[in-house]
Amino acid sequence: MTLSDQVLKNIITKLLHGEDYRIEVLNLLNAQFLDYVIDFFKKVVDAKFKNEKITLDWYKEVFLSPDLRPADIAIHAGLNKKTIANMHNSARREIVLDAAINHYDTLRELIDTLVKYDDEFDVTLSIKFREISMNLTINECLIVINSLAVKRSALRGGLWSMAGKRVEKPLVRTLCELYSVPPEHYRQPDTKAYREVDFYLVGQNEALYKCEVKLMGKGNPESADMVIARGSHLFVADKLSDLNKDQLDGLGVHWVELRQYEGYKRFQLVLEELDIPHTVPDEDLSTVLPEILDTVL
């Protein structure tokens, strides 16, 4: 699961224009999920067609097979592998398989009971792929729907987390390029030793200023605590509440709120106060930003 450079460019562009970036992540989520759904239904048709004469549960036989990846087995059973790891303090293959099968059996019994006591309601899903057509009963539909719901949730969590992590360094680098900060006056940590630092601005006499980036919602109470823990000098955020700003001001931490009108321009004040060489751009943001992003990404 990756964020393409084009999506990263779109996110940073929206952030610097003070617009909401979340639609870019949602579009990517929808695209990946729908691709998964189509591929999954193809596998369902193929599996049921090949096993339609088997008296055992064909879905369990095929989609909870020990030959599959543990993450896929968990999803097919309606569980997230991370959930299993949290429950059992391990994500070893045998533990995932055992937990998935137990959960699937319990889910199947629950569905069978619900369908039995509400027999006035019925759903049949017809899937056709090429010349093969298959019908899923209401029980089978509910198993499939539950699996797809868990998969979308897993994709969603992974994409939002990755969006934040992938955007952090390119975002501050873009700000530096926008204000023509010389390369020797910023650093992008890329080693495990510096994994908790998003970016460094470098002042006079090699003074290092830690930069923290957080694409958080307004009013996140953890922001100040995070800055304190990491000893940050600059906090760049999508949104900041008045309380957040008061906390950061009280700590003597510079901040930039991008959702404000031309909020990115506060970065110039930071550069001035930290005595970091820079040049104020004389062109419109929309004019220079595409070329800068091509360089950064």
C-alpha positions as CSV (number, residue, x, y, z in Angstrom):
1,M,0.0,0.0,0.0
2,T,1.7,3.2,-1.1
3,L,0.8,6.8,-1.8
4,S,1.8,7.8,-5.3
5,D,3.9,10.9,-5.8
6,Q,0.9,12.5,-7.6
7,V,-1.3,12.0,-4.5
8,L,1.5,13.5,-2.3
9,K,1.7,16.5,-4.6
10,N,-2.0,17.0,-4.4
11,I,-2.0,16.7,-0.6
12,I,0.8,19.3,-0.2
13,T,-0.8,21.6,-2.8
14,K,-4.1,21.6,-0.9
15,L,-2.3,22.1,2.5
16,L,-0.3,25.1,1.3
17,H,-3.5,26.6,-0.3
18,G,-5.3,26.3,3.0
19,E,-7.6,23.6,1.7
20,D,-8.7,20.3,3.2
21,Y,-6.4,17.5,1.9
22,R,-8.6,14.6,3.1
23,I,-10.4,14.2,-0.1
24,E,-7.2,13.0,-1.7
25,V,-6.8,10.2,0.8
26,L,-10.5,9.3,0.5
27,N,-10.2,9.1,-3.3
28,L,-7.2,6.8,-3.0
29,L,-9.0,4.7,-0.4
30,N,-12.1,4.3,-2.6
31,A,-9.9,3.3,-5.6
32,Q,-7.9,0.7,-3.6
33,F,-11.0,-0.7,-1.9
34,L,-13.0,-1.0,-5.1
35,D,-10.1,-2.7,-6.8
36,Y,-10.0,-5.2,-3.9
37,V,-13.8,-5.8,-4.0
38,I,-13.7,-6.6,-7.7
39,D,-10.8,-9.0,-7.3
40,F,-12.3,-10.5,-4.2
41,F,-15.6,-11.2,-6.0
42,K,-13.7,-12.9,-8.9
43,K,-12.1,-15.2,-6.3
44,V,-15.5,-15.9,-4.7
45,V,-17.0,-16.9,-8.0
46,D,-14.1,-19.1,-8.9
47,A,-14.0,-20.7,-5.4
48,K,-17.7,-21.5,-5.3
49,F,-17.7,-22.8,-8.8
50,K,-14.9,-25.2,-8.1
51,N,-16.3,-26.3,-4.7
52,E,-20.0,-26.3,-5.4
53,K,-20.2,-30.2,-5.0
54,I,-18.3,-30.2,-1.8
55,T,-20.5,-30.6,1.3
56,L,-18.1,-28.7,3.5
57,D,-18.2,-24.9,3.9
58,W,-16.5,-23.8,0.6
59,Y,-15.7,-20.4,1.9
60,K,-13.9,-21.7,4.9
61,E,-12.1,-24.3,2.8
62,V,-10.8,-21.7,0.3
63,F,-10.5,-18.4,2.1
64,L,-9.3,-19.6,5.4
65,S,-6.7,-22.0,3.9
66,P,-3.4,-22.3,5.8
67,D,-1.7,-21.7,2.5
68,L,-2.7,-18.0,2.4
69,R,-1.0,-15.1,4.0
70,P,-1.9,-14.6,7.7
71,A,-3.2,-11.1,7.0
72,D,-5.5,-12.4,4.3
73,I,-6.8,-15.2,6.4
74,A,-7.7,-12.8,9.2
75,I,-9.5,-10.4,6.8
76,H,-11.5,-13.3,5.2
77,A,-12.6,-14.4,8.7
78,G,-13.7,-10.8,9.5
79,L,-10.8,-9.9,11.7
80,N,-7.8,-7.6,11.5
81,K,-4.4,-9.2,12.0
82,K,-3.5,-6.3,14.3
83,T,-6.5,-7.1,16.4
84,I,-5.4,-10.8,16.7
85,A,-1.9,-9.6,17.7
86,N,-3.4,-7.4,20.4
87,M,-5.6,-10.2,21.7
88,H,-3.0,-12.9,21.8
89,N,0.3,-10.8,22.1
90,S,1.5,-12.5,18.9
91,A,0.8,-12.6,15.2
92,R,2.4,-15.9,14.4
93,R,0.9,-17.8,11.6
94,E,-0.5,-20.6,13.7
95,I,-2.1,-18.1,16.2
96,V,-3.7,-16.1,13.4
97,L,-5.1,-19.2,11.7
98,D,-6.5,-20.5,14.9
99,A,-8.0,-17.2,15.9
100,A,-9.4,-16.7,12.4
101,I,-11.1,-20.1,12.3
102,N,-12.6,-19.7,15.8
103,H,-13.9,-16.2,14.9
104,Y,-15.3,-17.4,11.6
105,D,-17.1,-20.4,13.2
106,T,-18.7,-18.1,15.8
107,L,-19.7,-15.6,13.1
108,R,-21.2,-18.3,11.0
109,E,-23.2,-19.6,13.9
110,L,-24.5,-16.1,14.7
111,I,-25.5,-15.5,11.1
112,D,-27.2,-18.8,10.8
113,T,-29.2,-18.0,14.0
114,L,-30.2,-14.5,12.8
115,V,-31.3,-15.9,9.4
116,K,-33.3,-18.7,11.1
117,Y,-35.2,-16.4,13.4
118,D,-35.9,-13.8,10.7
119,D,-36.9,-16.0,7.8
120,E,-39.2,-13.4,6.2
121,F,-36.1,-11.5,5.0
122,D,-33.9,-12.9,2.2
123,V,-31.1,-11.6,0.0
124,T,-29.5,-13.3,-3.0
125,L,-26.4,-11.9,-4.6
126,S,-25.8,-12.9,-8.2
127,I,-22.2,-12.5,-9.4
128,K,-21.2,-13.1,-13.0
129,F,-17.7,-13.2,-14.3
130,R,-17.1,-14.0,-17.9
131,E,-19.3,-17.1,-18.6
132,I,-19.5,-18.1,-14.9
133,S,-22.5,-17.0,-12.8
134,M,-23.0,-17.8,-9.1
135,N,-25.6,-16.9,-6.5
136,L,-24.7,-16.3,-2.9
137,T,-27.3,-17.1,-0.2
138,I,-28.1,-14.5,2.5
139,N,-25.7,-16.4,4.9
140,E,-22.9,-16.2,2.4
141,C,-23.6,-12.6,1.5
142,L,-23.3,-11.6,5.2
143,I,-20.0,-13.4,5.5
144,V,-18.6,-11.6,2.4
145,I,-20.0,-8.2,3.4
146,N,-18.4,-8.5,6.9
147,S,-15.1,-9.4,5.4
148,L,-15.2,-6.5,3.0
149,A,-16.1,-4.1,5.8
150,V,-13.0,-5.2,7.8
151,K,-10.8,-4.8,4.7
152,R,-12.0,-1.3,4.1
153,S,-11.3,-0.5,7.8
154,A,-7.8,-1.9,7.5
155,L,-7.1,0.1,4.3
156,R,-8.5,3.2,5.9
157,G,-6.3,3.0,8.9
158,G,-3.2,2.2,6.9
159,L,-3.7,5.0,4.4
160,W,-4.4,7.8,6.9
161,S,-1.3,6.8,8.9
162,M,0.8,6.5,5.8
163,A,-0.5,9.8,4.4
164,G,0.8,11.6,7.5
165,K,4.1,9.9,7.6
166,R,4.8,10.3,3.8
167,V,3.8,14.0,3.7
168,E,5.8,15.2,6.8
169,K,9.3,15.6,5.3
170,P,8.3,16.7,1.8
171,L,6.0,19.3,3.3
172,V,8.7,21.2,5.2
173,R,11.2,20.7,2.4
174,T,8.6,22.3,0.1
175,L,8.4,25.3,2.4
176,C,12.2,25.6,2.5
177,E,12.3,25.5,-1.3
178,L,9.5,28.0,-1.5
179,Y,11.6,30.5,0.6
180,S,14.9,29.5,-1.1
181,V,16.4,28.2,2.1
182,P,20.0,27.1,1.2
183,P,20.3,23.2,1.4
184,E,23.0,23.5,4.1
185,H,20.3,25.1,6.4
186,Y,18.0,22.1,6.6
187,R,18.3,18.4,7.0
188,Q,15.9,15.5,6.4
189,P,16.6,12.7,8.9
190,D,16.4,9.3,7.1
191,T,18.1,7.0,9.6
192,K,16.6,5.0,12.5
193,A,18.6,7.2,14.9
194,Y,16.5,10.2,13.9
195,R,13.1,8.4,13.2
196,E,11.3,10.5,15.8
197,V,12.3,13.8,14.1
198,D,10.5,14.9,11.0
199,F,12.9,17.6,9.9
200,Y,15.7,19.9,11.0
201,L,16.2,23.6,10.3
202,V,19.9,24.5,10.6
203,G,20.6,28.0,12.0
204,Q,23.9,29.9,12.4
205,N,26.8,28.0,13.9
206,E,25.1,24.7,12.9
207,A,22.3,25.2,15.5
208,L,19.7,22.5,15.0
209,Y,16.0,23.2,15.3
210,K,13.7,20.2,15.4
211,C,10.5,20.5,13.3
212,E,7.4,18.5,14.1
213,V,4.6,18.0,11.5
214,K,1.1,16.8,12.4
215,L,-1.8,16.7,10.0
216,M,-4.2,16.7,12.9
217,G,-7.7,17.8,13.5
218,K,-8.5,20.9,15.4
219,G,-8.1,20.8,19.1
220,N,-5.9,17.7,19.4
221,P,-5.0,17.7,23.1
222,E,-1.8,15.6,22.5
223,S,0.0,18.2,20.4
224,A,1.7,20.1,23.2
225,D,2.6,16.9,25.1
226,M,4.2,15.6,21.9
227,V,6.2,18.8,21.3
228,I,7.4,18.7,24.9
229,A,8.5,15.1,24.7
230,R,10.5,15.6,21.5
231,G,11.9,19.1,22.3
232,S,10.6,20.5,19.1
233,H,11.3,24.1,18.0
234,L,8.7,24.3,15.2
235,F,5.3,22.7,14.9
236,V,3.6,22.6,11.5
237,A,-0.1,21.5,11.5
238,D,-3.1,21.4,9.4
239,K,-5.3,22.9,12.1
240,L,-4.6,24.3,15.5
241,S,-7.1,25.4,18.2
242,D,-6.6,28.6,20.2
243,L,-5.7,26.4,23.1
244,N,-3.0,24.6,21.0
245,K,-1.5,27.9,20.0
246,D,-1.5,29.2,23.6
247,Q,0.2,26.0,24.7
248,L,2.9,26.3,22.0
249,D,3.4,30.0,22.6
250,G,3.9,29.2,26.3
251,L,6.5,26.6,25.5
252,G,8.3,29.1,23.2
253,V,7.6,26.8,20.2
254,H,7.1,28.4,16.8
255,W,4.0,27.1,14.9
256,V,2.5,27.3,11.4
257,E,-1.2,26.6,10.9
258,L,-1.7,25.8,7.2
259,R,-5.6,25.9,7.2
260,Q,-5.5,29.6,7.9
261,Y,-5.7,32.0,4.9
262,E,-2.1,32.0,3.5
263,G,-1.1,30.2,6.7
264,Y,2.1,29.0,5.1
265,K,3.5,32.6,5.1
266,R,4.0,32.3,8.9
267,F,7.0,30.1,8.0
268,Q,8.8,33.3,6.9
269,L,8.5,34.7,10.4
270,V,9.9,31.4,11.8
271,L,12.9,31.7,9.4
272,E,13.5,35.3,10.5
273,E,13.3,34.6,14.2
274,L,15.6,31.6,13.9
275,D,18.0,33.7,11.7
276,I,18.0,31.2,8.8
277,P,18.9,32.6,5.4
278,H,15.9,32.8,3.0
279,T,14.3,34.8,0.2
280,V,10.7,35.8,0.0
281,P,9.1,34.5,-3.2
282,D,8.1,37.2,-5.6
283,E,5.8,34.9,-7.6
284,D,2.3,33.6,-6.8
285,L,2.2,30.3,-5.0
286,S,0.2,28.6,-7.7
287,T,2.9,29.5,-10.2
288,V,6.0,28.2,-8.4
289,L,4.6,25.3,-6.4
290,P,4.3,22.7,-9.3
291,E,8.0,23.1,-10.2
292,I,9.0,22.9,-6.5
293,L,7.0,19.7,-6.0
294,D,8.6,18.2,-9.0
295,T,12.0,18.9,-7.4
296,V,11.0,17.7,-3.9
297,L,9.2,14.5,-5.0
